[in-house]
Amino acid sequence: MATSQLWRMLPVAIVAVGVLVLSAGLGIGDAAAKCPRSTPSAASQVAAPGAGRQQPPAVERISATATPIWKTIAIGTYKGVDAVRAAMDAAPCPIALGDWADEILGRPSFPFSRKPTELDLVVVSVADLGFGDQGAPLRDIYARALASGLELCPAEVGPVLRLNYLDQPPGEFLHVAMRPVARYSGELADFTLGNGGSDLMLIGGDARPEVALPSVVRLVFVRPRPDAISSARPAPTRRWPSANRSA
């Protein structure tokens, strides 16, 4: 649980070191096999904000149509939590599932898609959305992303992307912009994908609307396809997305 909350409060570089120490203490990476790493594609390099360039001034903002697609994945391919856990156990790379992530993934209310659906994903930083060095609360980050034409990810993107992003560079952490899922205690949680250096990780974090993210944090959003947008579609809400809950 400490790992899932620590990264929220510190810059990404410090978080990576903290996760390595915690992982060693928890035995997450013990006897882990070497995972084959593939060379990141050109598309991934282009889409990774902040890589090889300075952060944009706070006045600059992205638009959905101008943001390159980073990855395309299909949700609805795993029929429930047991199938996801089995896929993670069978993955060629060791995947560590954090306590919070495992809890919300196993909740009866967790929204698994009933049919395969392709989603185009983009990666943007808090700074790319026009926020300054101080970062911004989740509610403001999401509101600005929605206003730019991006969409929140279905919660299922977290585990599916983890299984499809096995060549994640060491030290990288990606926050999944999503509707939070309530833990049994009522706390709101979401997903983060990370590579702590030994294992790939899917961890849960504090998803309260007031939680602030630093400007360097990078988030995964959905870029809607033109054929999926219709005039009858309601405009994105600026209210905090309601959590998926179950008794």
Backbone as numpy.savetxt, mean C-alpha at the origin, in Angstrom:
# Nx Ny Nz CAx CAy CAz Cx Cy Cz
3.09 -5.55 16.34 2.25 -4.34 16.34 3.12 -3.10 16.34
4.30 -3.16 17.05 5.19 -2.01 17.07 5.69 -1.70 15.68
5.99 -2.75 14.91 6.47 -2.52 13.55 5.43 -1.83 12.71
4.16 -2.20 12.88 3.11 -1.64 12.04 2.87 -0.18 12.32
3.23 0.30 13.51 2.99 1.69 13.85 4.23 2.55 13.70
5.44 1.98 13.89 6.67 2.75 13.91 6.91 3.51 12.63
6.65 2.89 11.49 6.98 3.53 10.22 6.16 4.77 9.96
4.99 4.87 10.60 4.14 6.04 10.41 4.80 7.30 10.93
5.60 7.15 12.00 6.07 8.32 12.73 7.46 8.77 12.32
8.17 7.96 11.52 9.55 8.28 11.17 9.73 8.28 9.68
10.76 8.98 9.18 11.06 8.94 7.74 11.32 7.53 7.29
11.14 7.31 6.01 11.22 5.95 5.46 12.57 5.32 5.71
13.65 6.09 5.62 14.98 5.51 5.80 15.15 4.96 7.20
14.66 5.72 8.21 14.76 5.26 9.59 13.88 4.06 9.82
12.71 4.06 9.18 11.77 2.94 9.30 12.41 1.65 8.84
13.10 1.69 7.71 13.71 0.49 7.16 14.68 -0.13 8.16
15.49 0.73 8.83 16.44 0.23 9.82 15.69 -0.37 11.00
14.62 0.33 11.45 13.85 -0.17 12.57 13.22 -1.50 12.29
12.70 -1.67 11.08 12.05 -2.93 10.72 13.06 -4.06 10.69
14.28 -3.77 10.22 15.31 -4.80 10.18 15.62 -5.30 11.60
15.74 -4.34 12.54 16.05 -4.72 13.92 14.92 -5.52 14.52
13.66 -5.06 14.32 12.52 -5.76 14.87 12.35 -7.14 14.26
12.59 -7.22 12.96 12.44 -8.51 12.28 13.41 -9.53 12.84
14.65 -9.06 13.10 15.65 -9.97 13.65 15.24 -10.43 15.04
14.71 -9.49 15.83 14.30 -9.83 17.19 13.14 -10.78 17.22
12.26 -10.68 16.22 11.07 -11.54 16.19 11.33 -12.85 15.47
12.53 -12.97 14.88 12.83 -14.20 14.16 12.15 -14.30 12.83
11.71 -13.16 12.27 10.97 -13.20 11.01 11.82 -13.73 9.87
13.11 -13.35 9.87 13.94 -13.71 8.73 14.81 -14.92 8.96
14.61 -15.65 10.05 15.46 -16.79 10.36 15.39 -17.84 9.27
16.59 -18.26 8.83 16.71 -19.35 7.86 15.93 -19.10 6.59
15.73 -17.84 6.26 15.00 -17.52 5.03 15.86 -17.80 3.81
15.26 -18.41 2.81 15.99 -18.70 1.58 16.20 -17.42 0.81
17.27 -17.40 0.01 17.53 -16.26 -0.86 16.42 -16.16 -1.88
15.90 -14.97 -2.03 14.82 -14.77 -2.99 15.39 -14.23 -4.28
15.08 -14.86 -5.43 15.58 -14.33 -6.70 14.99 -12.97 -6.98
15.84 -12.01 -7.30 15.41 -10.65 -7.58 15.50 -10.40 -9.07
14.42 -9.95 -9.67 14.46 -9.59 -11.08 14.75 -8.11 -11.20
15.32 -7.71 -12.33 15.63 -6.31 -12.55 14.35 -5.53 -12.74
14.19 -4.42 -12.00 12.96 -3.62 -12.16 12.78 -3.20 -13.61
11.54 -3.26 -14.06 11.25 -2.88 -15.43 11.40 -1.39 -15.62
11.53 -0.98 -16.88 11.64 0.44 -17.19 10.40 1.18 -16.72
9.24 0.55 -16.86 7.99 1.20 -16.45 7.99 1.44 -14.95
8.51 0.46 -14.17 8.55 0.63 -12.73 9.47 1.77 -12.34
10.61 1.89 -13.06 11.54 2.95 -12.73 10.95 4.32 -13.05
10.25 4.42 -14.13 9.64 5.70 -14.49 8.55 6.07 -13.52
7.78 5.08 -13.09 6.62 5.37 -12.26 6.97 5.62 -10.81
8.19 5.28 -10.39 8.56 5.44 -8.99 8.88 6.90 -8.71
8.01 7.62 -8.02 8.24 9.03 -7.77 9.39 9.23 -6.80
10.13 10.32 -7.00 11.21 10.65 -6.10 12.49 9.91 -6.41
12.49 8.98 -7.36 13.68 8.22 -7.69 14.51 9.00 -8.69
15.70 9.44 -8.26 16.60 10.12 -9.16 16.21 11.55 -9.44
15.28 12.14 -8.70 14.93 13.54 -8.90 14.48 14.14 -7.59
14.49 15.44 -7.51 14.07 16.11 -6.30 12.55 16.11 -6.21
12.06 16.28 -4.98 10.62 16.36 -4.80 10.10 17.63 -5.47
8.91 17.59 -6.04 8.36 18.78 -6.69 7.99 19.83 -5.66
8.01 21.10 -6.05 7.56 22.14 -5.12 6.13 21.87 -4.68
5.75 22.43 -3.54 4.43 22.16 -2.98 3.31 22.64 -3.89
3.61 23.58 -4.82 2.55 24.10 -5.68 2.22 23.13 -6.81
3.13 22.20 -7.09 2.90 21.25 -8.18 2.04 20.10 -7.68
1.12 19.67 -8.53 0.28 18.54 -8.18 0.16 17.63 -9.38
-0.06 16.37 -9.10 -0.21 15.40 -10.16 -1.64 15.40 -10.68
-1.84 14.77 -11.82 -3.18 14.47 -12.30 -3.20 13.00 -12.67
-4.36 12.38 -12.56 -4.45 10.94 -12.81 -4.02 10.58 -14.22
-4.43 11.37 -15.19 -4.13 11.04 -16.58 -2.65 11.20 -16.90
-1.95 12.04 -16.15 -0.53 12.27 -16.41 0.37 11.35 -15.59
-0.21 10.54 -14.73 0.57 9.65 -13.87 0.72 8.29 -14.55
1.95 7.86 -14.84 2.14 6.60 -15.56 1.72 5.39 -14.73
1.17 4.39 -15.40 0.79 3.15 -14.74 2.06 2.44 -14.28
2.06 2.01 -13.04 3.21 1.32 -12.47 3.06 -0.20 -12.63
1.93 -0.74 -12.24 1.65 -2.16 -12.37 0.16 -2.37 -12.65
-0.14 -3.46 -13.31 -1.52 -3.89 -13.50 -1.68 -5.25 -12.83
-2.63 -5.34 -11.92 -2.88 -6.60 -11.22 -4.35 -6.96 -11.34
-4.66 -8.20 -11.00 -6.05 -8.65 -11.03 -6.46 -9.07 -9.62
-7.51 -8.47 -9.11 -8.07 -8.92 -7.85 -9.23 -9.88 -8.16
-9.69 -10.59 -7.13 -10.75 -11.57 -7.35 -10.24 -12.93 -7.75
-8.91 -13.12 -7.66 -8.32 -14.41 -8.04 -8.13 -15.33 -6.85
-8.23 -14.81 -5.65 -8.10 -15.61 -4.44 -9.44 -15.64 -3.72
-9.92 -16.81 -3.45 -11.25 -16.97 -2.87 -11.17 -17.08 -1.35
-10.84 -15.99 -0.71 -10.83 -15.96 0.73 -9.45 -15.96 1.35
-9.43 -15.77 2.66 -8.18 -15.59 3.38 -7.33 -16.86 3.35
-7.93 -18.02 3.38 -7.14 -19.26 3.37 -6.34 -19.38 2.08
-6.94 -19.00 0.97 -6.24 -19.07 -0.32 -5.08 -18.08 -0.35
-5.28 -16.90 0.23 -4.20 -15.90 0.27 -3.06 -16.39 1.14
-3.38 -16.89 2.30 -2.32 -17.38 3.20 -1.55 -18.54 2.58
-2.27 -19.43 1.89 -1.61 -20.55 1.23 -0.68 -20.06 0.13
-1.12 -19.05 -0.62 -0.28 -18.50 -1.69 0.97 -17.85 -1.12
0.85 -17.18 0.02 2.02 -16.56 0.65 2.98 -17.62 1.16
2.44 -18.69 1.71 3.30 -19.79 2.19 4.05 -20.45 1.04
3.41 -20.49 -0.14 4.00 -21.17 -1.29 4.84 -20.23 -2.16
4.88 -18.96 -1.84 5.61 -17.99 -2.66 7.11 -18.31 -2.69
7.78 -18.07 -3.81 9.21 -18.36 -3.90 10.06 -17.46 -3.01
9.52 -16.34 -2.58 10.21 -15.44 -1.67 9.54 -15.49 -0.30
10.31 -15.49 0.77 9.68 -15.47 2.11 8.84 -14.21 2.30
7.61 -14.37 2.73 6.71 -13.25 3.00 6.30 -13.29 4.46
6.62 -12.22 5.18 6.24 -12.10 6.59 4.95 -11.31 6.68
3.95 -11.89 7.33 2.65 -11.26 7.48 2.55 -10.70 8.90
2.45 -9.38 9.02 2.37 -8.75 10.33 1.09 -9.09 11.06
1.09 -8.89 12.37 -0.06 -9.25 13.20 -1.31 -8.48 12.79
-1.18 -7.17 12.62 -2.35 -6.37 12.24 -2.85 -6.76 10.86
-1.92 -6.95 9.92 -2.31 -7.33 8.57 -3.02 -8.67 8.56
-2.50 -9.62 9.32 -3.11 -10.94 9.38 -4.50 -10.87 10.00
-4.65 -10.01 11.00 -5.95 -9.89 11.68 -7.02 -9.33 10.75
-6.72 -8.21 10.07 -7.75 -7.62 9.22 -8.02 -8.46 7.99
-6.99 -9.16 7.51 -7.17 -10.04 6.36 -8.12 -11.18 6.69
-8.11 -11.63 7.94 -8.96 -12.75 8.34 -10.32 -12.36 8.87
-10.63 -11.06 8.88 -11.94 -10.64 9.39 -13.05 -11.04 8.41
-14.21 -11.44 8.93 -15.32 -11.82 8.04 -15.73 -10.70 7.09
-15.48 -9.46 7.51 -15.90 -8.33 6.69 -14.89 -7.95 5.62
-13.73 -8.63 5.59 -12.72 -8.24 4.61 -13.28 -8.42 3.20
-13.23 -7.38 2.37 -13.92 -7.42 1.07 -13.13 -8.11 -0.04
-13.34 -9.40 -0.21 -12.76 -10.12 -1.35 -13.68 -9.99 -2.56
-13.08 -9.70 -3.71 -13.88 -9.58 -4.94 -14.36 -10.94 -5.39
-15.54 -10.98 -5.96 -16.13 -12.25 -6.39 -15.75 -12.63 -7.81
-15.26 -11.68 -8.58 -14.85 -11.99 -9.95 -13.54 -11.27 -10.25
-12.70 -11.85 -11.11 -11.43 -11.20 -11.45 -11.65 -9.84 -12.09
-10.91 -8.87 -11.61 -10.99 -7.51 -12.12 -9.59 -6.94 -12.21
-9.21 -6.44 -13.38 -7.90 -5.82 -13.55 -7.92 -4.39 -13.04
-6.84 -4.00 -12.38 -6.69 -2.65 -11.87 -5.33 -2.11 -12.29
-5.31 -0.87 -12.75 -4.05 -0.19 -13.06 -3.63 0.60 -11.84
-2.43 0.33 -11.35 -1.94 0.96 -10.14 -0.87 2.01 -10.46
-0.85 3.06 -9.67 0.18 4.08 -9.77 0.79 4.27 -8.40
2.01 4.80 -8.37 2.69 5.09 -7.12 3.03 6.58 -7.10
2.55 7.27 -6.09 2.85 8.69 -5.93 3.26 8.95 -4.49
4.06 9.97 -4.29 4.46 10.34 -2.94 3.54 11.42 -2.40
3.62 11.62 -1.09 2.85 12.71 -0.48 3.26 14.04 -1.10
4.56 14.19 -1.39 5.04 15.42 -2.02 4.48 15.58 -3.42
4.34 14.47 -4.16 3.77 14.54 -5.51 2.36 15.09 -5.51
1.67 14.91 -4.41 0.29 15.40 -4.29 0.23 16.88 -3.90
1.41 17.49 -3.77 1.46 18.93 -3.53 1.66 19.34 -2.09
1.95 18.39 -1.20 2.16 18.73 0.20 3.64 19.01 0.44
3.93 19.88 1.39 5.30 20.28 1.68 6.04 19.29 2.55
7.17 19.78 3.10 8.06 18.91 3.87 7.40 18.34 5.12
6.38 19.01 5.63 5.73 18.53 6.85 4.78 17.37 6.60
4.52 17.04 5.35 3.60 15.96 5.05 2.16 16.40 5.26
1.29 15.43 5.50 -0.13 15.74 5.66 -0.87 14.57 6.29
-2.04 14.83 6.89 -2.86 13.73 7.42 -3.43 12.88 6.29
-3.73 11.65 6.62 -4.30 10.75 5.62 -5.55 11.32 4.96
-6.41 11.96 5.75 -7.66 12.47 5.19 -7.38 13.48 4.07
-6.36 14.35 4.27 -6.04 15.36 3.27 -5.35 14.74 2.06
-4.51 13.74 2.32 -3.83 13.05 1.22 -4.84 12.38 0.30
-5.78 11.66 0.92 -6.77 10.96 0.13 -7.69 11.92 -0.61
-8.09 13.00 0.06 -8.98 13.96 -0.59 -8.32 14.57 -1.81
-7.04 14.90 -1.71 -6.36 15.51 -2.85 -6.16 14.50 -3.97
-5.85 13.26 -3.62 -5.69 12.24 -4.65 -6.99 12.00 -5.40
-8.09 11.93 -4.66 -9.39 11.75 -5.30 -9.74 12.94 -6.19
-9.39 14.13 -5.74 -9.67 15.32 -6.55 -8.85 15.33 -7.83
-7.70 14.66 -7.82 -6.85 14.60 -9.02 -7.32 13.54 -10.01
-8.29 12.71 -9.61 -8.81 11.68 -10.50 -8.38 10.28 -10.14
-7.53 10.13 -9.12 -7.12 8.80 -8.68 -8.21 8.19 -7.79
-8.09 6.90 -7.51 -9.06 6.22 -6.67 -8.35 5.42 -5.60
-9.05 5.21 -4.48 -8.52 4.34 -3.44 -8.52 2.90 -3.93
-7.56 2.14 -3.42 -7.46 0.73 -3.78 -8.49 -0.08 -3.00
-9.10 -1.09 -3.60 -9.82 -2.07 -2.79 -8.84 -2.69 -1.80
-9.31 -3.06 -0.63 -8.41 -3.62 0.39 -7.66 -4.84 -0.12
-8.27 -5.58 -1.02 -7.66 -6.80 -1.56 -6.37 -6.52 -2.31
-6.16 -5.27 -2.74 -4.93 -4.93 -3.45 -3.71 -5.21 -2.57
-3.84 -5.00 -1.25 -2.71 -5.22 -0.36 -2.09 -6.61 -0.50
-2.83 -7.68 -0.19 -2.25 -9.01 -0.32 -1.96 -9.43 -1.76
-2.80 -9.02 -2.70 -2.56 -9.42 -4.10 -1.30 -8.76 -4.64
-1.12 -7.48 -4.34 0.10 -6.80 -4.79 1.32 -7.40 -4.13
1.21 -7.76 -2.85 2.34 -8.38 -2.18 2.79 -9.65 -2.91
1.82 -10.44 -3.36 2.14 -11.67 -4.07 2.64 -11.43 -5.48
2.37 -10.24 -6.02 2.79 -9.93 -7.39 4.00 -9.00 -7.45
4.52 -8.61 -6.31 5.66 -7.68 -6.29 6.78 -8.32 -5.48
7.32 -9.41 -6.01 8.34 -10.17 -5.31 9.73 -9.61 -5.52
9.90 -8.68 -6.45 11.21 -8.08 -6.68 11.30 -6.68 -6.08
10.55 -6.44 -5.03 10.58 -5.14 -4.37 11.99 -4.86 -3.84
12.54 -3.68 -4.12 13.90 -3.37 -3.67 14.00 -3.33 -2.15
15.12 -3.78 -1.60 15.30 -3.70 -0.14 15.21 -2.25 0.34
14.53 -2.07 1.47 14.39 -0.74 2.04 13.20 0.04 1.54
12.46 -0.50 0.55 11.30 0.22 0.02 10.05 -0.17 0.80
9.21 0.85 1.07 7.93 0.64 1.71 6.87 1.41 0.92
5.76 0.75 0.62 4.67 1.36 -0.12 3.38 1.26 0.70
2.76 2.40 0.91 1.50 2.48 1.65 0.35 2.26 0.67
-0.53 1.32 0.96 -1.69 1.07 0.11 -2.80 2.04 0.51
-3.13 2.97 -0.38 -4.22 3.91 -0.13 -5.54 3.16 -0.29
-6.27 2.99 0.79 -7.43 2.10 0.78 -8.44 2.51 1.84
-9.64 1.98 1.71 -10.61 2.11 2.78 -10.11 1.25 3.94
-10.02 1.84 5.14 -9.48 1.06 6.26 -10.40 -0.09 6.64
-9.80 -1.08 7.27 -10.54 -2.22 7.80 -10.41 -2.17 9.32
-11.50 -2.33 10.03 -11.48 -2.26 11.49 -10.97 -3.57 12.08
-10.06 -3.45 13.04 -9.61 -4.61 13.80 -10.71 -5.00 14.78
-10.55 -6.13 15.45 -11.55 -6.56 16.43 -11.67 -5.56 17.57
-10.59 -4.82 17.84 -10.60 -3.81 18.89 -11.28 -2.53 18.43
-11.57 -2.42 17.13 -12.18 -1.22 16.59 -11.19 -0.28 15.94
-9.89 -0.49 16.14 -8.88 0.37 15.53 -8.89 0.20 14.02
-8.74 1.30 13.30 -8.71 1.27 11.85 -7.30 0.93 11.37
-7.22 0.04 10.40 -5.92 -0.41 9.91 -5.92 -0.48 8.39
-4.72 -0.37 7.83 -4.54 -0.53 6.38 -3.25 -1.30 6.14
-2.87 -1.44 4.88 -1.71 -2.26 4.53 -0.53 -1.41 4.08
0.67 -1.94 4.34 1.91 -1.42 3.79 2.74 -2.61 3.32
3.31 -2.48 2.12 4.22 -3.49 1.60 5.64 -3.01 1.83
6.49 -3.89 2.33 7.87 -3.50 2.57 8.84 -4.62 2.30
10.10 -4.22 2.10 11.20 -5.17 2.01 12.22 -4.73 3.05
12.27 -5.45 4.17 13.17 -5.10 5.25 14.57 -5.62 5.08
14.86 -6.30 3.96 16.20 -6.78 3.72 16.34 -8.29 3.81
15.47 -8.94 4.59 15.51 -10.40 4.67 14.26 -10.99 4.06
13.10 -10.58 4.58 11.81 -11.05 4.06 11.05 -9.89 3.43
10.19 -10.24 2.50 9.18 -9.30 2.06 8.10 -9.26 3.13
7.45 -8.13 3.28 6.49 -7.98 4.37 5.17 -7.39 3.88
4.11 -7.82 4.52 2.80 -7.16 4.42 2.40 -6.86 5.85
2.44 -5.57 6.21 2.17 -5.18 7.58 0.96 -4.26 7.62
0.36 -4.16 8.79 -0.78 -3.27 8.99 -0.34 -2.04 9.74
-1.07 -0.96 9.54 -0.73 0.28 10.21 -1.96 1.06 10.64
-1.73 2.08 11.43 -2.77 2.95 11.95 -3.38 3.74 10.80
-4.68 3.59 10.58 -5.35 4.24 9.44 -6.36 5.29 9.89
-6.16 5.85 11.06 -7.04 6.95 11.49 -6.85 8.13 10.55
-7.90 8.89 10.28 -7.79 9.99 9.32 -6.81 11.07 9.72
-6.54 11.23 11.01 -5.64 12.29 11.44 -4.18 11.87 11.44
-3.88 10.61 11.17 -2.50 10.14 11.16 -1.74 10.84 10.03
-0.61 11.47 10.36 0.15 12.23 9.37 1.25 11.37 8.75
1.42 11.50 7.45 2.48 10.82 6.73 3.51 11.85 6.26
4.80 11.55 6.38 5.83 12.46 5.88 5.74 12.61 4.36
6.36 13.66 3.85 6.26 13.96 2.42 6.91 12.89 1.54
7.87 12.13 2.11 8.58 11.14 1.30 7.85 9.81 1.18
6.80 9.62 1.98 6.06 8.35 1.92 5.39 8.21 0.57
5.46 7.01 0.00 4.90 6.73 -1.31 3.68 5.83 -1.15
2.65 6.13 -1.93 1.37 5.44 -1.80 0.95 4.83 -3.13
0.20 3.75 -3.03 -0.35 3.07 -4.21 -1.82 3.46 -4.35
-2.18 3.98 -5.51 -3.56 4.31 -5.83 -3.97 3.58 -7.11
-5.26 3.56 -7.37 -5.78 3.03 -8.63 -5.96 4.19 -9.61
-5.48 3.99 -10.83 -5.77 4.95 -11.89 -6.92 4.39 -12.72
-8.10 5.00 -12.66 -9.26 4.44 -13.36 -9.06 4.44 -14.86
-9.58 3.43 -15.50 -9.51 3.34 -16.96 -10.63 4.16 -17.58
-10.39 4.75 -18.74 -11.42 5.58 -19.37 -12.74 4.86 -19.57
-12.67 3.56 -19.91 -13.91 2.83 -20.17 -14.66 2.48 -18.89
-14.01 2.73 -17.72 -14.66 2.44 -16.45 -15.33 3.67 -15.86
-15.15 4.81 -16.52 -15.71 6.06 -16.03 -16.95 6.40 -16.84
-18.04 6.66 -16.17 -19.28 7.03 -16.85 -19.84 8.29 -16.22
-20.68 8.95 -16.95 -21.26 10.19 -16.44 -22.18 9.93 -15.26
-22.64 8.68 -15.14 -23.54 8.35 -14.04 -22.79 8.05 -12.75
-21.47 7.97 -12.86 -20.67 7.61 -11.71 -20.63 8.79 -10.73
-20.88 8.58 -9.44 -20.86 9.69 -8.48 -19.46 10.26 -8.32
-19.39 11.54 -8.04 -18.09 12.19 -7.83 -17.45 11.64 -6.57
-16.09 11.57 -6.55 -15.42 11.06 -5.35 -15.78 11.88 -4.12
-16.02 11.21 -3.04 -16.36 11.93 -1.81 -15.11 12.45 -1.14
-15.22 13.59 -0.46 -14.11 14.13 0.28 -14.16 13.69 1.74
-15.20 12.98 2.12 -15.29 12.49 3.48 -14.35 11.32 3.67
-13.97 11.10 4.92 -13.09 9.97 5.22 -13.79 8.67 4.86
-13.12 7.79 4.09 -13.77 6.53 3.70 -14.13 5.67 4.89
-15.35 5.21 4.92 -15.80 4.39 6.04 -15.07 3.06 6.05
-14.89 2.51 7.24 -14.16 1.26 7.39 -15.08 0.08 7.16
-14.48 -1.02 6.76 -15.22 -2.28 6.69 -15.20 -2.89 8.08
-16.37 -3.12 8.63 -16.48 -3.62 9.99 -17.33 -4.89 10.03
-17.11 -5.63 11.07 -17.94 -6.81 11.33 -17.91 -7.10 12.81
-18.98 -7.57 13.32 -19.02 -7.86 14.77 -18.12 -9.03 15.10
